Structure formats: C-alpha cells, structure tokens
Amino acid sequence: SKPIWLTKTSMSTKAGSPSSDVYFIVRSIACMLSLPRMHSELVTKLTCRDNADYYLYKILRAHILPLTNCAFNKQGDQFITGSYDRTCKLWQTETGEELLTLEGHRNVVYAIAFNNPWGDKVITGSFDKTCKVWNVKNGDLQHTYRGHATEIVCLSFNPLGSMVATGSMDNTARLWDVATGECLHALLGHTAEIVSLNFATDGHRIITGSFDHTIKVWDVSTGRCIRTFMGHNGEISSTQFNFRSDLCISGSIDRTCKVWDVASGLCLHTLRGHSDEILDVCYNATGSRLATASADGTSRVFNVMTGACQSVLIGHDGEISKVAFDPPGTRILTASSDKSARLWDAESGDCLQVLEGHTDEIFSCAFNYSGNTVITGSKDNTCRIWRCEFFPRGMLRQSVA
C-alpha cells in the first residue's frame, strides 16, 4: 500500500496549494529521518532470515520454579528438565505430555543426564549433595549416591552406561557403579570446586575442570590422576573431549579457551578474542571446529587444527551461557540472558534465526540427535520445543501444553 503521506497529498483538491506542499515536505523529511532505523531493521531481517526453518511447536509450563538444565534421549522422542523446584521431569517430545515427575531431592536439581544411547535411565545431581538413578519406564528410584560433602553440579554416564561420574563443589569427583550403587573411586587432587567433567569416547579416562584453574585427566579403572593441565589464569568453566579423545578443550573466566594434547599434556592453542569470561565450550561432531560462549554476548568459532578464529557470532544483548553444534555441524545454537536463543550458520557465522518468546533468561538449550528439534529451558519456568520442517506461512505454528 502507498505511504499515508503520499495518499493524503494526492487527495488534495489543489495539488499546488501551499498547505498540501507543506504537508508533503514535512512528511518527506520525517520519512528521510526514519531511513537509518528502517535500514537497520532491514539488515536485521536479511541477516536473521524470517523464512527460517524452526518454528515454535510447544510451550510447556514445566516447573513452578526456574529450570536449570534440559537434555534429550538419543532417539529425541523424550527429554528431561531439571529445576529449582527440586524435581526432574520426563516429557514426550511429540505431544508435550509430562510422562514422569521424579521427586525425592531435598534441594535444587541442577545436573541431569540420560544413559544414551539406551535412554532407559536418568541421573539427577542436586544441591542436596546426592545423585539419584531413576528408571525411565516407571519412575522408580534405583539408587541414591551419597558421599559428597557439598553440591553436585556436574555428572555423566560413561559410554557403556555402567558407571556414573559426579563432580562437586567439595573439590572432588566420584565414580559410581550403576548396578550396585557402590562408590568405585573418589578422585582427589583438585584444590577448588569441580564444575565440569567428561568421559573419553572409550570410557577409559575422564577429565575434570576446576575453579583451581586446572584440568585433570584420570584413569577410570584406578581413579589415579594421569595428568594435570596448567596454564589458565582463572577458574575453569567448561571442558570437553573431541570424539577421538586425543584432544580436549577448556574454557575459563580468564577469557581464553585452550586446546590440549591429552597424551603429552601440551597446550596446542590458546584461543583469544573474548572481552569477558568464557562460560561454555563445545566441539562439533568431527572435532574439526570448536565454539565458545562468553559473558561478552558473543560466541566464536575456531579451527581446531590451526587455532584460527573463523567467525564471531554477534547479535545477543546479554551473556551467552550455552553453545552447541547440531549433529551435522552446520548450525550452532546459543542461549542467552537476553531471553532469546539463536541459530547460526557454522561456516559463515551468519545469524539464521532468533528463537524468541521466553520472558526471562535462557539457561539451557539442546538439539536432538537428528537436529530437527530444539529445546530451550528458561528462568521463566517454561520449556519451549522448536521444530524444523516445512510449514506454509499463515498456518498456526504453536500450541501450549
């Protein structure tokens, strides 16, 4: 349609009258003054394409208090959410139905995980100092692991699903037998809180990242520390093995990410560029790239082999607490305190889509295994499911569960 000022001018009974000319000039000047804003909005729309694939599929009024974490099973047909309300909930992805509420913790449920690829067990780590193992089929509590002196903030199943590792603010990690509930080893050596841990792909080693500025590699069978990586000038926030488990990465509040050779303990690269602390790091599936998430509101993508920064993901208005590659490694997902999640092109760094709608900070996000579904968990007590498939414009794209 025509701009209103053009329509009104053309309607004047006296096209050359002073009143109509003045009106036309004033409106023209107003339009010109708005051009910078219009240009900015156009650039944003072109950069974050409005024909993006993901649409809001479900809004789940998940918990009565903020969410802490969310995670898919391997099939992607179910996922779990943890919360400050002391529960973990199991959900059906397709319907948004709540399948189970896992109750029993006496404080915040902070860390959660499936025993993928099977997906028949869930572990929950809590600020109540315990870790619990649950049967996904019926919600039965199978074991409660006790031994930590303070909050459990990270955990993982080993690749075989036979062992669980927990990391705590008591400066220790522990290895537990899933079948018996027995504590196999206490991993002692860090001098500050352990906030990140990961099993190697073969399950024989585990890395731990600590507020003591170090990363340690442990032998799972003996509980012995094999190597300590030193070099960061601040607390470690996140760690991860690559798929081959010959390299690992660490992010730190010293604003750097380091790439380590696991066998030799050598630091291969120190990746710089962030202006504030790094909160999360991750590899793509092949280990050729890594991504960092920072409190400076940006994410960066690096070539692991060369250490070169390939792209800077700019667009969030708040700190980014979580970053993840999709399974093919073509897209990157970020979650931010600005109440949005964003999808990015892993090659170019272009913003593909902004996932908006949450009314408070987003703490957690995840792709399913096929990459066609995303979940986001927020401080607004809700979880949102986003689906990726063709949807004709104008059709209803969301529902509330």
N, C-alpha and C positions, 0 to 999 in steps of 0.2 A: 504494500500500500504506500501511497505518497506520504511524505512528511506532512504533519499537520500545518506547518507554516506555509508550505507551498500550496496546499489545498485552500487555505484561507485567502492567500494573495490572489489566486486565480479566480476566487469567488467575488472579488471586489467589483463593484459596478463601474468604478472609474479606475482602470488599470494604471493610469499615470498619476493618480491623486497623491498628494503629499502623505496622507495618512497611510495609504497602502504601501508606499515606498519605504516609509519609516519602519513600518511593521516588518516588511520583508528584510530590511537591512539589520534590524535588531535580532531577528530570528536567525539570520545568516551568521552574524557574529557569534551568537550563542552556540550554534552548531559547530563553528570552527573551533571555539574554545573547548568543546567536548571531544574533539578529534583525538587528542592524546589518550584520553580514557578509553575511547572506542577502539583505538589501535591496540592498546594494552589488552583489552578483553578479547579482541580478535586473535592476537598472538597466543593468548592462553588457550583459546578454543582450538586453535590449529595444533598447538603443542600437545595438549591433552585432548585427544580426538574424542568428539562427542558421539562417534559411532563405535565406541569401544565395545569389546565382546562381553564383559562381565556385567550382570545386572543383579539387583538385589532380589534374592529368592525368598528368604525368610528372615524375620526378626524374632528372636527368641528372648522372651522375658526370663532370662536364665536363672538369675540368683537374686537374693534380697540384698546382697552387698556386692561390691565391685569384683570383677573377675581378675584372676591372677595369670592364668595360662589356659591354652587350648591346644588340642592335639588330635589328629586323625589316626584311625587304624590304617593298615596297609591297603585295604580294599576301598577305603574312602566312604563306605556306607554308614559308618558310625564315627562319632568323635566325642571327646570328653572336655569338660570345663572344670577348672578349679576356682575357688572363691574365698574371699574373706569371711563368708558365712559358714566356714568350716566344713563344707561339703564338696564332693566331686559329683558331677552329673554326667550320665551317658545319654547321648542323643542319636536319633535316627536322622541321617543327613537328608534323605529324600522327603520325609514328611515333617521334619522338625519336632517329632514326638520325643518327649522325655521318657527314656526307657528305664533308667535307674537313678536313684539318688543314693550315693554312697556316704553314709553317715557314721560317725564314730570318733573323728578327730576332735580335740578339745581346743584347737586354735586354727589359725589360717591354713588352708590347703594351698600350698604355694607351688610345688613341683609335681607334675603328673606325667605319666607315660604309659603307652600300650607296649605289650611284648610282641611287637611286629617282627615277622610278617604274620604271625598266627592271630593275634588280636583277641585272645580269649582271657587275658589277664590285664589288669591295670594296677599300677603302683601310684601311691599318693604320698608325698612328703610334706610334713607340716611343721609349723612353728611350735607345735606341742612336743617336738624332739623325736617323733616317731615316724616310721614309714609303714604303710599298710599295703598288703597284697590282696586284690579282690578278684573274684570270679565274675567275668563279664556276663556269663549266661544267666546267672541268678542273683548276682549282687552279694554273694556270700563272702565274708571276710575270711581269708585263708591264713594270713599271718600278720602279726604286728611286730616290727623290728624295733627293739629298744636297745639303747646303748649310747646314743649321742647325748651330749650334755646341754646343747642349745639347739636352735632352729635348724631344720633341714631345708636347704634352699636349692639343691640340685640333685638329680638322680637319673639313673638309666638302667635299662636291661642290657645284658650282654647280647651279642648277636644270636646266640643259641637259646636265649630266654631262660637259661638255667641259673643265672646269677643276677643280682641287683647291686648297683653301686649307689651309695648316698654320700653327699657332701654337706658339711655342716659349718655353722658359724663357730663351732668349738675347735676349729683348726684341723679337724680330721675328716677323712673319708673312710667308709667301711664297705666291705664286700660281704654279701649275704647269699646263702643258699636258698633258692626259691622253693625247693621241695620241702626242706626241713625247717627253714626259718632261722638256721644257725648263722651266727656271725663268723665268717671264714677268716677275715683279716681286718685289722684296724690299720689304716695307712697313716703312719705317724711321721712327721718331719716338717710340715708347714708351721710357720710361727704366727699365722694370722688366718682369718676366715677363708674357707674354700667355697667359691661361688660358681665354679664351672667344672664339669668333668665329662669325659667322652671315652668310650671303648674304641680300640682299634678294630678294623673290619674283621680280623681273625679272632678277636676276643682275648688275645694273649696279653695285651697291655692296656693300660688306661692312663690318661693324662688328667691332671688336676690343675686348675688355675686358682691362685690365692691372692688375697689382699697383701701378702708379704712380698709382692712384686715378682714372684717366681712361678714357673710351671714345672711340674714334676711328672716323670714317666715312671710307672710302676709295673712290676711283673705280677700278673694276676694270680698265678699259681702259688707264689711265695709271699706276696704282699711287700716285697722289697722294692725300695726306690732304686731305679736303674740309672736315672739321670735327672739333673736339675738344670733348667734353662734360666739363666740370669741375664739381665740387660735392660729390662723395663725400669723406669723411674717413678712408677706409680702402681696402684692396685690393678690387678688383672680383672677384667670384666667378663671375658668370653674366650673360649678355646674350641678348636675343632681339628680332628684328623682329616686328611684327604682320604679318598677311597682306598688308595694303595697303602695308606698308613705309614708311608716313608717320610711324609712331611706333616707338620701341624702348624696352626696359626694361633696367635694370641692377640687380643685387643686389650688396651689399657687406658686408664684415665690420664696417662701421660700423653695422650693424643696420637699415639702411634699403634700400628699393627706390625707384628713381626712374624716372619716365616722361618721356621726352624727345620733343620735336618734332624730327624729323630734319632738316627743311628749315631751320628757324630756329636750332636748337641750344638752344632754351629748355627748361628743366625745367618740365614742366607740373604734376607732383605729386611730393612726397617722402612716401613711404608708411612710416609708423612703427608701432610696436607690439611688435615683437620685442625680447626681452631679451638676445639673443645674436646672433652673426653670421648673416647670410643666406647660405646655401650654394647655392641654386638658385632660378631664377625661370622662369616659362613663361606664355604666353598660351593662351587657348582658341582654337579654330579661327577664330572670327569676330573676335577681338580685343576683345570687349566686357568680358572679365574677365581677370585675371591671378592667378596663385598664387605664393606664396613658400614656401620651405622653410628652416627655421632650425635652428641648433645648440641652440636652446632647447627643441626637441622638439615644436614646433607648426608648422603651416602656416596661412597666412592667404589669404583670397580677397578681392580688391579689385575694385571697379567702376572700370574704366579711365577712363571719362568724368568721374566725379565725384571719384575718389580715395578714396571711402568704403570702409571695411572691411566686407564683407558677412558674413563668418563667420570664426571661428577654429577650426581643426581640432585638437582636443585629444584625446590618447589615447596617443601614443607615449611610451616611457620613456627614449628616447635621441635624439640628434640626427637630424634628417631630412636626408639628403644628396641626395635626388632627389624631384622632384614633376612630375606630368604629368596633363594632361586627356585623357579619352578623346575619340575623334573627334567625337562629337555634343556634347561639352562638358557632359554631365550628371553625369559622375563624375570624381573626382580620385584618382590613385594616388600614394602616398607610400612611400618606402623608408627604413628607419631602422637605426641601430646597435643597436636593441633586438632585432634578429634577425627582425623582422616587417615586412610591408608592409600597408598599409591602403587600403581603398576608401572614398571619402567621397561624400556627396551634394553636388554643386557648388552647389546652391541653398541648402540649409539648413545645410550643414556637418556633418550627422549622419554618424557612422561607420556604414557599411553592412556592412563585413566586415573581419575581421582575417585576413590570409594568414600562417599560422604553420607552422613546421616547420624552417626553416633553423636551424642550430646556431651561427651566427656572424653578424656584421654583414652587412646587405644594402647593397651599393654601387650597384646599378643596377637599374632596372625599366623596362618599356615595355609599352604597348598595341600590338596590331596595328592595321591600318588600319580594320578593321570594329569593333574594340573588344570582340570576344568572346574574345580570348585575351590573357593577360598573361604576361610572363616576368620572373623575378627572378633576379639574379646575386649571389652571396654570397662572403664571405671563407671560407666553409666548403668552397670548391672546387666547389660544385654550382650548377646552374641548375634552376629549377623552372618548369614550364609549368602555367598555371592556365586552365581553360576555363569558358566561361559558356554553359550550356544546361541544360534541364530534366533532372534526374536523380532518379529516385524514391529516397526515403530508404531506407537499408539496403543499397543496391547498392554494390559495390566502386567507389571513385572514384579510385583512384590506381594507378600502376604504376611500376616502377623500370626505367630503361634503363641 
